[in-house]
Amino acid sequence: MKLVAGKHYRTRSGRRARVAAVDEDMAPGEQAVGWVEWSSCSWNMEGSFYADLTTNDLDLVEELGEPRRIRGWINIYPGIACDTAGPLHANKDTADKCSGIDRIACVEIDAGEGQGLD
């Protein structure tokens, strides 16, 4: 497997990783950089965390598919500590029909699953 910038991978320990940039001219073990959850990491072009290819939980072992798209409309309501959102609706007409009288906004959503969480 050869790493590609912008792709998501699974680590040997099962965590989700994202490769942000690759540069084959860098030193082995620093050719690809990205994140595993909240921590920055670097790998060689084949996904090994250590340049000497010693097995590690942070090795990238599998490319993950594109995240599922989430599309629809959400009604927003005032909350006590913060505003809250209702369920996702397929279209604005349905969101309007299902809205409560205290709705403060109706927002269109188009995002990849997990977007904003890493």
PyMOL commands that place a pseudoatom at each C-alpha (Angstrom):
pseudoatom trace, name=CA, resn=MET, resi=1, chain=A, elem=C, hetatm=0, pos=[0.000, 0.000, 0.000]
pseudoatom trace, name=CA, resn=LYS, resi=2, chain=A, elem=C, hetatm=0, pos=[1.349, 3.442, -0.904]
pseudoatom trace, name=CA, resn=LEU, resi=3, chain=A, elem=C, hetatm=0, pos=[0.037, 6.367, 1.165]
pseudoatom trace, name=CA, resn=VAL, resi=4, chain=A, elem=C, hetatm=0, pos=[-1.856, 9.220, -0.508]
pseudoatom trace, name=CA, resn=ALA, resi=5, chain=A, elem=C, hetatm=0, pos=[-2.461, 12.696, 0.954]
pseudoatom trace, name=CA, resn=GLY, resi=6, chain=A, elem=C, hetatm=0, pos=[-6.079, 13.348, 1.892]
pseudoatom trace, name=CA, resn=LYS, resi=7, chain=A, elem=C, hetatm=0, pos=[-6.964, 9.672, 2.409]
pseudoatom trace, name=CA, resn=HIS, resi=8, chain=A, elem=C, hetatm=0, pos=[-8.049, 7.974, 5.625]
pseudoatom trace, name=CA, resn=TYR, resi=9, chain=A, elem=C, hetatm=0, pos=[-6.480, 4.768, 6.917]
pseudoatom trace, name=CA, resn=ARG, resi=10, chain=A, elem=C, hetatm=0, pos=[-6.927, 2.293, 9.772]
pseudoatom trace, name=CA, resn=THR, resi=11, chain=A, elem=C, hetatm=0, pos=[-4.024, 1.796, 12.179]
pseudoatom trace, name=CA, resn=ARG, resi=12, chain=A, elem=C, hetatm=0, pos=[-2.885, -1.610, 13.385]
pseudoatom trace, name=CA, resn=SER, resi=13, chain=A, elem=C, hetatm=0, pos=[-4.723, -0.856, 16.661]
pseudoatom trace, name=CA, resn=GLY, resi=14, chain=A, elem=C, hetatm=0, pos=[-7.961, -0.050, 14.788]
pseudoatom trace, name=CA, resn=ARG, resi=15, chain=A, elem=C, hetatm=0, pos=[-7.940, 3.734, 15.125]
pseudoatom trace, name=CA, resn=ARG, resi=16, chain=A, elem=C, hetatm=0, pos=[-8.765, 6.125, 12.276]
pseudoatom trace, name=CA, resn=ALA, resi=17, chain=A, elem=C, hetatm=0, pos=[-5.877, 8.103, 10.753]
pseudoatom trace, name=CA, resn=ARG, resi=18, chain=A, elem=C, hetatm=0, pos=[-5.709, 10.813, 8.104]
pseudoatom trace, name=CA, resn=VAL, resi=19, chain=A, elem=C, hetatm=0, pos=[-2.655, 11.473, 5.938]
pseudoatom trace, name=CA, resn=ALA, resi=20, chain=A, elem=C, hetatm=0, pos=[-2.356, 15.208, 5.300]
pseudoatom trace, name=CA, resn=ALA, resi=21, chain=A, elem=C, hetatm=0, pos=[0.775, 15.378, 3.129]
pseudoatom trace, name=CA, resn=VAL, resi=22, chain=A, elem=C, hetatm=0, pos=[3.356, 13.130, 1.492]
pseudoatom trace, name=CA, resn=ASP, resi=23, chain=A, elem=C, hetatm=0, pos=[6.882, 13.859, 0.248]
pseudoatom trace, name=CA, resn=GLU, resi=24, chain=A, elem=C, hetatm=0, pos=[8.927, 10.881, -0.922]
pseudoatom trace, name=CA, resn=ASP, resi=25, chain=A, elem=C, hetatm=0, pos=[12.139, 12.952, -0.728]
pseudoatom trace, name=CA, resn=MET, resi=26, chain=A, elem=C, hetatm=0, pos=[11.945, 13.156, 3.077]
pseudoatom trace, name=CA, resn=ALA, resi=27, chain=A, elem=C, hetatm=0, pos=[13.763, 10.768, 5.408]
pseudoatom trace, name=CA, resn=PRO, resi=28, chain=A, elem=C, hetatm=0, pos=[12.180, 7.317, 5.858]
pseudoatom trace, name=CA, resn=GLY, resi=29, chain=A, elem=C, hetatm=0, pos=[9.554, 7.487, 8.591]
pseudoatom trace, name=CA, resn=GLU, resi=30, chain=A, elem=C, hetatm=0, pos=[8.847, 11.142, 7.791]
pseudoatom trace, name=CA, resn=GLN, resi=31, chain=A, elem=C, hetatm=0, pos=[7.604, 10.818, 4.208]
pseudoatom trace, name=CA, resn=ALA, resi=32, chain=A, elem=C, hetatm=0, pos=[3.933, 11.051, 5.182]
pseudoatom trace, name=CA, resn=VAL, resi=33, chain=A, elem=C, hetatm=0, pos=[2.444, 13.203, 7.945]
pseudoatom trace, name=CA, resn=GLY, resi=34, chain=A, elem=C, hetatm=0, pos=[-1.025, 13.348, 9.421]
pseudoatom trace, name=CA, resn=TRP, resi=35, chain=A, elem=C, hetatm=0, pos=[-3.089, 12.579, 12.496]
pseudoatom trace, name=CA, resn=VAL, resi=36, chain=A, elem=C, hetatm=0, pos=[-4.315, 9.613, 14.480]
pseudoatom trace, name=CA, resn=GLU, resi=37, chain=A, elem=C, hetatm=0, pos=[-7.258, 11.002, 16.387]
pseudoatom trace, name=CA, resn=TRP, resi=38, chain=A, elem=C, hetatm=0, pos=[-5.797, 14.113, 18.119]
pseudoatom trace, name=CA, resn=SER, resi=39, chain=A, elem=C, hetatm=0, pos=[-2.100, 13.269, 17.764]
pseudoatom trace, name=CA, resn=SER, resi=40, chain=A, elem=C, hetatm=0, pos=[0.172, 14.151, 14.856]
pseudoatom trace, name=CA, resn=CYS, resi=41, chain=A, elem=C, hetatm=0, pos=[2.189, 11.277, 13.387]
pseudoatom trace, name=CA, resn=SER, resi=42, chain=A, elem=C, hetatm=0, pos=[4.534, 10.501, 10.535]
pseudoatom trace, name=CA, resn=TRP, resi=43, chain=A, elem=C, hetatm=0, pos=[5.067, 7.326, 8.490]
pseudoatom trace, name=CA, resn=ASN, resi=44, chain=A, elem=C, hetatm=0, pos=[7.083, 5.995, 5.596]
pseudoatom trace, name=CA, resn=MET, resi=45, chain=A, elem=C, hetatm=0, pos=[5.358, 5.734, 2.198]
pseudoatom trace, name=CA, resn=GLU, resi=46, chain=A, elem=C, hetatm=0, pos=[4.130, 2.199, 2.967]
pseudoatom trace, name=CA, resn=GLY, resi=47, chain=A, elem=C, hetatm=0, pos=[2.502, 3.193, 6.275]
pseudoatom trace, name=CA, resn=SER, resi=48, chain=A, elem=C, hetatm=0, pos=[5.118, 2.007, 8.762]
pseudoatom trace, name=CA, resn=PHE, resi=49, chain=A, elem=C, hetatm=0, pos=[5.380, 4.261, 11.836]
pseudoatom trace, name=CA, resn=TYR, resi=50, chain=A, elem=C, hetatm=0, pos=[9.005, 3.305, 12.457]
pseudoatom trace, name=CA, resn=ALA, resi=51, chain=A, elem=C, hetatm=0, pos=[11.611, 3.755, 9.704]
pseudoatom trace, name=CA, resn=ASP, resi=52, chain=A, elem=C, hetatm=0, pos=[13.187, 0.376, 10.598]
pseudoatom trace, name=CA, resn=LEU, resi=53, chain=A, elem=C, hetatm=0, pos=[9.793, -1.318, 9.887]
pseudoatom trace, name=CA, resn=THR, resi=54, chain=A, elem=C, hetatm=0, pos=[9.402, -2.549, 13.485]
pseudoatom trace, name=CA, resn=THR, resi=55, chain=A, elem=C, hetatm=0, pos=[5.710, -3.370, 14.033]
pseudoatom trace, name=CA, resn=ASN, resi=56, chain=A, elem=C, hetatm=0, pos=[3.808, -0.645, 15.906]
pseudoatom trace, name=CA, resn=ASP, resi=57, chain=A, elem=C, hetatm=0, pos=[0.161, 0.051, 16.821]
pseudoatom trace, name=CA, resn=LEU, resi=58, chain=A, elem=C, hetatm=0, pos=[0.393, 3.284, 14.766]
pseudoatom trace, name=CA, resn=ASP, resi=59, chain=A, elem=C, hetatm=0, pos=[1.291, 1.492, 11.518]
pseudoatom trace, name=CA, resn=LEU, resi=60, chain=A, elem=C, hetatm=0, pos=[-1.267, 2.181, 8.787]
pseudoatom trace, name=CA, resn=VAL, resi=61, chain=A, elem=C, hetatm=0, pos=[-2.604, -1.164, 7.590]
pseudoatom trace, name=CA, resn=GLU, resi=62, chain=A, elem=C, hetatm=0, pos=[-5.692, -0.431, 5.487]
pseudoatom trace, name=CA, resn=GLU, resi=63, chain=A, elem=C, hetatm=0, pos=[-7.123, 2.420, 3.418]
pseudoatom trace, name=CA, resn=LEU, resi=64, chain=A, elem=C, hetatm=0, pos=[-10.629, 3.383, 4.495]
pseudoatom trace, name=CA, resn=GLY, resi=65, chain=A, elem=C, hetatm=0, pos=[-13.318, 4.221, 1.965]
pseudoatom trace, name=CA, resn=GLU, resi=66, chain=A, elem=C, hetatm=0, pos=[-14.757, 7.671, 1.463]
pseudoatom trace, name=CA, resn=PRO, resi=67, chain=A, elem=C, hetatm=0, pos=[-16.881, 8.830, 4.400]
pseudoatom trace, name=CA, resn=ARG, resi=68, chain=A, elem=C, hetatm=0, pos=[-20.649, 8.495, 3.974]
pseudoatom trace, name=CA, resn=ARG, resi=69, chain=A, elem=C, hetatm=0, pos=[-22.303, 11.780, 2.911]
pseudoatom trace, name=CA, resn=ILE, resi=70, chain=A, elem=C, hetatm=0, pos=[-24.921, 13.194, 5.271]
pseudoatom trace, name=CA, resn=ARG, resi=71, chain=A, elem=C, hetatm=0, pos=[-27.422, 15.420, 3.477]
pseudoatom trace, name=CA, resn=GLY, resi=72, chain=A, elem=C, hetatm=0, pos=[-30.676, 16.910, 4.675]
pseudoatom trace, name=CA, resn=TRP, resi=73, chain=A, elem=C, hetatm=0, pos=[-32.314, 19.634, 6.715]
pseudoatom trace, name=CA, resn=ILE, resi=74, chain=A, elem=C, hetatm=0, pos=[-32.252, 20.139, 10.494]
pseudoatom trace, name=CA, resn=ASN, resi=75, chain=A, elem=C, hetatm=0, pos=[-34.513, 22.308, 12.623]
pseudoatom trace, name=CA, resn=ILE, resi=76, chain=A, elem=C, hetatm=0, pos=[-32.718, 24.244, 15.368]
pseudoatom trace, name=CA, resn=TYR, resi=77, chain=A, elem=C, hetatm=0, pos=[-34.399, 24.995, 18.708]
pseudoatom trace, name=CA, resn=PRO, resi=78, chain=A, elem=C, hetatm=0, pos=[-33.330, 27.175, 21.659]
pseudoatom trace, name=CA, resn=GLY, resi=79, chain=A, elem=C, hetatm=0, pos=[-31.939, 25.222, 24.575]
pseudoatom trace, name=CA, resn=ILE, resi=80, chain=A, elem=C, hetatm=0, pos=[-31.220, 26.081, 28.194]
pseudoatom trace, name=CA, resn=ALA, resi=81, chain=A, elem=C, hetatm=0, pos=[-27.412, 25.817, 28.018]
pseudoatom trace, name=CA, resn=CYS, resi=82, chain=A, elem=C, hetatm=0, pos=[-27.078, 25.764, 24.227]
pseudoatom trace, name=CA, resn=ASP, resi=83, chain=A, elem=C, hetatm=0, pos=[-29.202, 25.493, 21.112]
pseudoatom trace, name=CA, resn=THR, resi=84, chain=A, elem=C, hetatm=0, pos=[-30.245, 21.979, 20.072]
pseudoatom trace, name=CA, resn=ALA, resi=85, chain=A, elem=C, hetatm=0, pos=[-31.036, 20.319, 16.740]
pseudoatom trace, name=CA, resn=GLY, resi=86, chain=A, elem=C, hetatm=0, pos=[-33.926, 18.085, 15.794]
pseudoatom trace, name=CA, resn=PRO, resi=87, chain=A, elem=C, hetatm=0, pos=[-33.707, 14.975, 13.545]
pseudoatom trace, name=CA, resn=LEU, resi=88, chain=A, elem=C, hetatm=0, pos=[-32.387, 15.084, 9.988]
pseudoatom trace, name=CA, resn=HIS, resi=89, chain=A, elem=C, hetatm=0, pos=[-35.090, 15.526, 7.309]
pseudoatom trace, name=CA, resn=ALA, resi=90, chain=A, elem=C, hetatm=0, pos=[-34.752, 14.579, 3.629]
pseudoatom trace, name=CA, resn=ASN, resi=91, chain=A, elem=C, hetatm=0, pos=[-35.934, 17.987, 2.369]
pseudoatom trace, name=CA, resn=LYS, resi=92, chain=A, elem=C, hetatm=0, pos=[-36.875, 21.460, 3.608]
pseudoatom trace, name=CA, resn=ASP, resi=93, chain=A, elem=C, hetatm=0, pos=[-40.615, 20.926, 3.093]
pseudoatom trace, name=CA, resn=THR, resi=94, chain=A, elem=C, hetatm=0, pos=[-40.568, 17.947, 5.457]
pseudoatom trace, name=CA, resn=ALA, resi=95, chain=A, elem=C, hetatm=0, pos=[-38.449, 19.874, 7.972]
pseudoatom trace, name=CA, resn=ASP, resi=96, chain=A, elem=C, hetatm=0, pos=[-40.955, 22.749, 7.829]
pseudoatom trace, name=CA, resn=LYS, resi=97, chain=A, elem=C, hetatm=0, pos=[-43.924, 20.394, 8.337]
pseudoatom trace, name=CA, resn=CYS, resi=98, chain=A, elem=C, hetatm=0, pos=[-42.228, 18.700, 11.298]
pseudoatom trace, name=CA, resn=SER, resi=99, chain=A, elem=C, hetatm=0, pos=[-41.032, 21.887, 12.987]
pseudoatom trace, name=CA, resn=GLY, resi=100, chain=A, elem=C, hetatm=0, pos=[-42.129, 23.018, 16.412]
pseudoatom trace, name=CA, resn=ILE, resi=101, chain=A, elem=C, hetatm=0, pos=[-43.367, 26.526, 17.156]
pseudoatom trace, name=CA, resn=ASP, resi=102, chain=A, elem=C, hetatm=0, pos=[-40.123, 27.426, 18.954]
pseudoatom trace, name=CA, resn=ARG, resi=103, chain=A, elem=C, hetatm=0, pos=[-37.860, 26.695, 15.943]
pseudoatom trace, name=CA, resn=ILE, resi=104, chain=A, elem=C, hetatm=0, pos=[-35.189, 29.396, 15.517]
pseudoatom trace, name=CA, resn=ALA, resi=105, chain=A, elem=C, hetatm=0, pos=[-33.581, 28.120, 12.283]
pseudoatom trace, name=CA, resn=CYS, resi=106, chain=A, elem=C, hetatm=0, pos=[-33.739, 25.465, 9.573]
pseudoatom trace, name=CA, resn=VAL, resi=107, chain=A, elem=C, hetatm=0, pos=[-30.292, 24.543, 8.258]
pseudoatom trace, name=CA, resn=GLU, resi=108, chain=A, elem=C, hetatm=0, pos=[-29.239, 22.517, 5.216]
pseudoatom trace, name=CA, resn=ILE, resi=109, chain=A, elem=C, hetatm=0, pos=[-26.557, 19.926, 6.014]
pseudoatom trace, name=CA, resn=ASP, resi=110, chain=A, elem=C, hetatm=0, pos=[-24.083, 18.438, 3.518]
pseudoatom trace, name=CA, resn=ALA, resi=111, chain=A, elem=C, hetatm=0, pos=[-21.137, 16.861, 5.325]
pseudoatom trace, name=CA, resn=GLY, resi=112, chain=A, elem=C, hetatm=0, pos=[-18.992, 13.753, 5.389]
pseudoatom trace, name=CA, resn=GLU, resi=113, chain=A, elem=C, hetatm=0, pos=[-19.519, 11.373, 8.287]
pseudoatom trace, name=CA, resn=GLY, resi=114, chain=A, elem=C, hetatm=0, pos=[-16.990, 12.285, 10.983]
pseudoatom trace, name=CA, resn=GLN, resi=115, chain=A, elem=C, hetatm=0, pos=[-16.376, 15.758, 9.534]
pseudoatom trace, name=CA, resn=GLY, resi=116, chain=A, elem=C, hetatm=0, pos=[-15.312, 18.194, 12.238]
pseudoatom trace, name=CA, resn=LEU, resi=117, chain=A, elem=C, hetatm=0, pos=[-14.556, 15.400, 14.737]
pseudoatom trace, name=CA, resn=ASP, resi=118, chain=A, elem=C, hetatm=0, pos=[-10.891, 14.845, 13.895]
for i in range(1, 118): cmd.bond("trace and resi %d" % i, "trace and resi %d" % (i + 1))
show_as sticks, trace
zoom trace
